[in-house]
Amino acid sequence: MKLQRLTRTAGATAAVLALSVSLAACGDDGDAKDTDSGGAPSSDSGMTSDAPSTDEGAEDAAAQTFGPGCSAIPTSGAGSFDGMVKDPVATAASNNPLLSTLVTAVTSIDGLADTLNGAAALTVFAPYNDAFAAIPEKDLNGLVMEGKEKGQDSALYKVLAHHVLGANDDPTAVVGDQETLAGDQLTIEGDAESGMTVTDGTVTAQVLCGNIPTANATVYVIDKVLTGVK
């Protein structure tokens, strides 16, 4: 699987700016589904995985994470560290209550959740729900509707791809300048001990909880939406 690499036009840039202030209202949509498993539950519900679970695996999943926001991750169930590690990234995110807004954005684009779940290896910088708290509902609705209509040709898709790297990077490997699946660049600085930031040259986000393992990706929960606009 490859997400197509995208170049930004002037029109897309304007739409991307709109999206950076437009995703919040969908965060309360409890009907967000992941299509990979025939319709995954909303972000605050449980999900049974066929993958085996062991106490050792659960301990390893939690032990490798870092950041002040990790305490907000559920301690049990499908949205916990030991639950997320069993599932591919879109499914894992759909079970985490901190990421319901992001899941709503992803699932508004037909087939994107399946594409993310089918990837061999990804790193995802995932804005948590409060990153979208000040976003105007009107802008959100317009961008999400465009995503539903235009799919991978939409500004929404471009912004989502701007948060994804095409490799599964731990905190050491992810540091530095990294090319996103939107064809642009993020710069990641810091480490697990002192804290980590990610910037696109316009917006700098703090990593709230990093190095979260899923079955095919590493997730870094961040406190801002990266606009991709310079």
VEXMIKOL-849839 format. One record per atom (N, C-alpha, C): x, y, z; residue in one letter. Coordinates in steps of 0.05 Angstrom, whole numbers, plus 32768, in hexadecimal, padded with zeros to 4 digits. Example, Ala and Ser with C-alpha at 12.3 -4.5 7.8 and 13.67 -1.06 7.14 Angstrom:
BEGIN
81087F8E809Ca;80F67FA6809Ca;81087FBE809Ca;81017FD3808Es;81117FEB808Fs;81028001809Ds;
This chain:
BEGIN
80117FE88000m;800080008000m;801180198000m;8009802C7FF0k;801680467FF1k;8001805B7FF0k;8002806E8003l;7FF280868000l;7FFF80967FEBl;7FEF80A07FD8q;7FFB80AF7FC2q;800880C97FCDq;802080CF7FC2r;802D80E87FCBr;802080FF7FBDr;801D81157FCCl;800C812B7FC2l;801D81457FC2l;801981557FADt;802581707FADt;800F81847FB2t;801681997FBFr;800281AD7FC7r;800081C37FB3r;7FE881CA7FABt;7FE381E17F9At;7FDA81F87FACt;7FD782107FA0a;7FCF82277FAFa;7FB382227FBBa;7FA182177FABg;7F8782117FB5g;7F8781FD7FCBg;7F9781E97FC9a;7F9981D57FDEa;7FA481E17FF7a;7FB781F47FF4t;7FC28201800Bt;7FAD8210801Bt;7F9C821E800Da;7F86822C801Ba;7F7482198029a;7F6E8203801Ca;7F5C81EF8029a;7F6A81E28041a;7F8481DE803Fv;7F9281D28056v;7F9181E5806Ev;7F9481FF8069l;7F928212807El;7F768211808Bl;7F62820E807Ba;7F47820B8085a;7F4581F28097a;7F5181DD808El;7F4F81C4809Dl;7F5D81C680B8l;7F7281D580B9s;7F8181D780D2s;7F7081E380E8s;7F5A81F180E0v;7F4781FB80F4v;7F2C81EF80F0v;7F2B81D680E7s;7F1081CC80DFs;7F0981B080E7s;7F1981A280F7l;7F13818680FCl;7F0481818116l;7F0281948128a;7EF9818E8143a;7EDD81838146a;7ECA818F8138a;7EAE8188813Ca;7EA9816A8138a;7EB8815E8126c;7EB481418121c;7EBE81308138c;7ECE813C814Ag;7ED9812B815Fg;7EC481208171g;7EAC812C8172d;7E9781228183d;7E85810E8175d;7E8C8107815Cd;7E7B80F5814Dd;7E8180D88155d;7E6F80CD8165g;7E7480B2816Fg;7E70809C815Bg;7E6980A38142d;7E64808F812Ed;7E7C8089811Dd;7E9380958123a;7EAA80918112a;7EB180738111a;7EB4806880FAk;7EBA804C80F7k;7ED3804780E8k;7EE0803180EDd;7EF7802980DDd;7EED801280CBd;7EF2801580B1t;7EE78002809Et;7EF77FE8809Bt;7F0E7FE780A8d;7F1E7FCF80A4d;7F127FB680AFd;7F037FB880C4s;7EF87FA180D1s;7EDA7F9F80CFs;7ED07FA980B8g;7EB37FA980B3g;7EA57FBD80C5g;7EB37FD380CCg;7EA67FE780DCg;7EAF7FE580F9g;7EC57FF28100a;7ECF7FF0811Ba;7EBD8002812Da;7EBD7FFD8147p;7EAC800D8158p;7EB78029815Bp;7EA6803A8167s;7EAF8056816Cs;7EC680558180s;7ED3806D8183s;7EEC806E8191s;7EEA806681AEs;7ED3806881BAd;7ED1806181D7d;7EC5804681DCd;7EC4803581C7s;7EB9801A81CBs;7ECE800581C8s;7EC97FED81D0g;7EDC7FD781CEg;7EDC7FCA81B3g;7EF17FBB81AEm;7EF37FAC8195m;7F037F93819Am;7EF97F7D8191t;7F067F648195t;7F197F5F817Et;7F327F588184s;7F467F52816Fs;7F4B7F35816Fs;7F517F2A8157d;7F597F0E8155d;7F767F0A815Dd;7F857F1F8160a;7FA17F1C8167a;7FA47F138184a;7FB67F01818Ap;7FBA7EF981A6p;7FC57F0E81B7p;7FBE7F0E81D1s;7FC87F2181E4s;7FD77F1381FAs;7FEE7F1E8202t;7FFD7F138218t;80037F29822Ct;80077F228245d;800E7F368259d;80297F438252d;803B7F338248e;80557F3F8240e;80537F53822Ae;80427F4D8216g;803E7F608200g;80317F7A8209g;801E7F77821Ca;80117F8F8227a;80247FA18236a;80357F958246e;80497FA48255e;805C7FB28242e;80657FA5822Dd;80787FB1821Ad;806B7FC8820Bd;80527FC68204a;80447FDC81F6a;80437FF58206a;803D7FF38220a;803B800A8231a;805780158238a;806A8003823Ca;8084800B8245a;8093801C8231a;808E80188217q;809E80278203q;8092804281FDq;807B80498208t;806F80638203t;807B80798215t;80778092820Df;808280A8821Df;807080C18219f;807180D3822Cg;806380ED8229g;804F80F1823Eg;8049810B8244p;80368112825Ap;801981098255p;80128105823Cg;7FF780FD8236g;7FF180E08237g;800680CF823Bc;800280B2823Bc;7FEF80A98251c;7FED80B98267s;7FDC80B1827Ds;7FBE80B38275s;7FB880C1825Fa;7F9C80C48256a;7F9380AC8244a;7FA6809B823Ci;7F9F8084822Ci;7F908070823Ei;7F7B80648235p;7F6D80508246p;7F80803A824Fp;7F7B80308267t;7F8D801C8273t;7F848000826Bt;7F6D7FFD8260s;7F647FE28257s;7F527FE5823Fs;7F4D7FCF8232g;7F3B7FCF821Bg;7F4A7FD48201g;7F3B7FD681EBa;7F467FD881D0a;7F557FF281CCa;7F4E800881DBg;7F5C802181D8g;7F74802581EAg;7F7B801181F9s;7F928012820Bs;7FAB800B81FAs;7FC3800E8206f;7FDB800881F8f;7FDC7FEB81F0f;7FD47FD98202d;7FD57FBC81FBd;7FBF7FB581E7d;7FAA7FC581E6g;7F957FC181D2g;7F9D7FCB81B7g;7FA97FE381B5m;7FB07FEF819Cm;7FC67FDF818Em;7FD87FD3819Dv;7FEE7FC58190v;7FE57FAD817Fv;7FCD7FA38184k;7FC27F8C8176k;7FB77F93815Bk;7FAF7FAD8157d;7FA07FB4813Fd;7FB07FC7812Dd;7FAA7FC68113p;7FB67FDA8101p;7FAD7FF68108p;7FBB800A80FEv;7FBA80258109v;7F9F80328109v;7F90803080F3a;7F76803D80F2a;7F6380308105a;7F6380168107t;7F528008811Bt;7F5B800F8137t;7F75800F813Ca;7F7E80168157a;7F768032815Fa;7F788045814Da;7F7080618153a;7F5280638158a;7F4280538149s;7F258054814Ds;7F1C804B8168s;7F2D803D8176n;7F2780338191n;7F31804581A7n;7F40805A819Fn;7F4C806C81B3n;7F3C808581B6n;7F30808B81CDp;7F1F80A281D0p;7F2C80BD81CCp;7F4780BE81CDl;7F5580D781C8l;7F5680DF81ABl;7F5080CB8199l;7F5480CF817Dl;7F3B80CE816Cl;7F2480D28179s;7F0B80CF816As;7F0780E48154s;7F1180FC8158t;7F0F81108143t;7F1F8108812Bt;7F378100812Fl;7F4980F7811Al;7F3C80E0810Bl;7F3180CD8119v;7F2480B6810Dv;7F0D80BE80FBv;7EFD80D28105t;7EE780DC80F5t;7EF280E880DAt;7F0880F780DBa;7F13810280C3a;7F1D80EC80B0a;7F2A80D880BBv;7F3580C280AAv;7F1E80B3809Dv;7F0980AD80ACt;7EF4809C80A2t;7EE180AB8090t;7EE480C5808Es;7ED380D4807Bs;7EDD80D1805Es;7EF680C7805Bi;7F0280C28041i;7F0080A5803Bi;7EF0809E8027d;7EEA80828021d;7F048072801Cd;7F07805C802Bg;7F1D804A8027g;7F3780518035g;7F3980698041l;7F528072804El;7F5980618066l;7F45805A8076a;7F4B8049808Ea;7F56802E8085a;7F4B80228070d;7F5580098066d;7F72800C805Cd;7F778022804Et;7F9280278044t;7FA68029805At;7F9F8038806Fl;7FB1803A8086l;7FB580208094l;7F9F80118098n;7FA17FF780A4n;7FB27FE38094n;7FB27FE6807Ag;7FC07FD38069g;7FDD7FDA8064g;7FE67FF1806Ea;80027FF9806Aa;80157FE78079a;802C7FE2806Da;80407FD1807Ba;804C7FDF8093a;80517FF98091a;805E800780A7a;8058802580A4a;8050803280BAl;804A804E80BAl;8052805A80D5l;8056807480D5t;8057808480EDt;8041809980EBt;8030809C80FFv;801A80AF80FEv;801C80C38115v;801C80DC810Df;801A80F28121f;7FFC80F88123f;7FF080F1813Aa;7FD380F1813Ca;7FCA8108814Fa;7FBE811D8144p;7FB481328155p;7F9D81288167p;7F9F812E8181y;7F8981248192y;7F7281388190y;7F5B812F819Cn;7F43813E8199n;7F45815C81A1n;7F52816281B7d;7F54817E81BFd;7F64818F81ACd;7F738183819Aa;7F8281938186a;7F6E81A18174a;7F5581978173f;7F4181A28160f;7F2C81B2816Ff;7F3081B88188a;7F1B81C48199a;7F1181DF818Fa;7F2281EF8182a;7F1B820A8179a;7F13820B815Ca;7F1081F4814Fi;7F0B81F38132i;7EEE81FA812Ci;7EEA820D811Ap;7ECE82148112p;7EC081FD8105p;7EA881F8810Ee;7E9881E18104e;7E9281E480E6e;7E8D81FD80DDk;7E87820180C1k;7E9E81F880AFk;7EB681FF80B7d;7ECE81F780A7d;7ED181D980A7d;7ECD81CE80BEl;7ECF81B180C1l;7EBC81A280AEl;7EA381AA80AFn;7E8F819D809Fn;7E95819F8082n;7E9F81B68079g;7EA681B9805Dg;7EBD81A78054g;7ED181A68065l;7EE98195805El;7EE28177805Fl;7ED2816F8073v;7ECB81538075v;7EB9814B805Dv;7EA7815D8056m;7E968157803Fm;7EA681558025m;7EBA81668023e;7ECC8165800Ce;7EDB814A800Ce;7EE481428024g;7EF181288026g;7EE08111801Dg;7EC781128024k;7EB480FD801Ck;7EB080FD7FFEk;7EB081157FF2e;7EAA81177FD6e;7EC381127FC4e;7EDA811C7FCDk;7EF2811B7FBCk;7F0681077FC5k;7F0380FB7FDCg;7F1580E67FE6g;7F3280F07FE6g;7F4480E17FD9q;7F6080E77FDAq;7F6881007FCAq;7F55810C7FBDd;7F5A81257FAFd;7F52813D7FC1d;7F4A81387FD9s;7F40814E7FEAs;7F57815A7FFBs;7F5281738005a;7F65817F8017a;7F6681708031a;7F518164803Al;7F5181548052l;7F65813E8050l;7F658130803Ay;7F78811A8036y;7F9481248037y;7F9A813B802Bk;7FB58146802Bk;7FBF814C8047k;7FAD81578058v;7FB5815D8074v;7FBA81438083v;7FA8812F8080l;7FAC8116808El;7FC681098085l;7FCC8109806Ba;7FE580FD8061a;7FFE810C806Ca;7FFA81268072h;800F8136807Dh;8018812E8099h;8007811E80A6h;800D811480C1h;801880F880C1h;801E80EC80AAv;802680D080A8v;804180CD809Av;805280BC80A6l;806C80B58099l;806A8098808Fl;80798092807Bg;80788077806Fg;808B8063807Bg;809180668095a;80A2805380A3a;8099805180C0a;809F803B80CDn;8097803780E8n;80AE803F80FAn;80AE80598104d;80C580658111d;80C28066812Fd;80D6805C813Dd;80D6805F815Ad;80E1807B8161d;80E38083817Ap;80EB809F8181p;810780A68178p;811880938175t;81338099816Bt;8133809D814Ct;8125808C813Ea;8125808D8121a;811580A48116a;810180AD8125v;80EF80C1811Bv;80FA80DD811Cv;810F80E2812Dv;811A80FC8130v;812881068116v;8124811F8110g;8131812A80F8g;811C813380E4g;8125813880CBd;8113814080B6d;8107812780A9d;80ED812680A7q;80DF810E809Dq;80CC81168087q;80CB81078071e;80B8810C805Ce;809E80FF8062e;8088810D805Ft;806E81028064t;806280F6804Bt;804C80E8804El;803E80DC8037l;802F80F18027l;802F810A802Fa;80258120801Fa;803B812B800Da;805481218010g;806A812A8000g;80788143800Bg;8071814B8024d;807F81628030d;808F81588048d;8096816A805Aq;80AA8163806Eq;80A0816C808Aq;80A7815A809El;80A4816180BAl;80C0815F80C6l;80C4816F80DCt;80DC816E80EBt;80D581668107t;80E281508111i;80DD8146812Bi;80F6814A813Ci;80F281558154e;8108815A8166e;810281508182e;8117814A8191g;8114814281ADg;8117812481B0g;810F811A81C7d;811180FE81CDd;80FD80F681E2d;80FC80DD81E9a;80E880D381FBa;80EC80DE8217a;810480E5821Fe;810980EF823Ae;8102810C823De;810B811C822As;81088139822Cs;80EF8144821Fs;80E18133820Fg;80CA813C8201g;80D0813F81E3g;80BB813E81D3m;80BF813E81B6m;80AB815181A9m;80B4815F8194t;80A381708184t;80A481688167t;808F816F8158v;808E816B813Bv;80848184812Fv;8091818E811At;808A81A7810Dt;808A81A480EFt;807881B280E2d;807881B480C4d;808281CE80BBd;808E81DE80CCg;809881F980C5g;8084820F80CBg;806B820780CFt;8056821B80D6t;804B821580F2t;804581FC80F7v;803981F48111v;804D81E1811Ev;805281E58138t;806281D38148t;805081C6815Dt;805081AC815Da;803F819C816Fa;8051818E8183a;8046818B819Bq;8053817B81B0q;8049815E81AEq;805B814B81B2v;8052812F81B4v;8048812A81D0v;802F812481D2l;8022811F81ECl;8026810281F5l;802680F081E3c;802B80D481E9c;803780C781D0c;805080BF81D2g;805E80B581BAg;8065809881BBg;806C808E81A4n;8075807281A0n;8060805D81A8n;8047806481A2i;8031805181A7i;8031803C8191i;803480238197p;8035800E8182p;80198005817Ap;80168002815Ft;7FFF7FF48155t;800A7FDD8143t;7FF87FCD8138a;80027FB68129a;80137FBD8111a;800F7FD58105n;801E7FDC80EDn;80297FF980EEn;802780068105a;803080228106a;8038802A8122a;804780418123t;804C804E813Dt;803E8068813Dt;8030806D8153v;801F80858156v;802B8098816Av;802C80B28162y;803480C88174y;801C80DA8177y;801080DB818Dv;7FF980ED8192v;800481098196v;7FFA811D8187i;800481388188i;7FEE814C818Fi;7FF681648198d;7FE2817781A2d;7FD9818C818Fd;7FE2818B8175k;7FD9819E8161k;7FD6818F8146k;7FC5819B8135v;7FC28191811Av;7FD8819F810Av;7FE7819080FAl;7FFC819B80E9l;7FF081A380CFl;7FF281BD80C8t;7FE381C780B0t;7FF181BF8096t;800B81BD8096g;801981B8807Cg;801C81D1806Bg;801681E98076v;801782028067v;802E82138071v;803D821E805Dk;8053822F8064k;805182498055k;
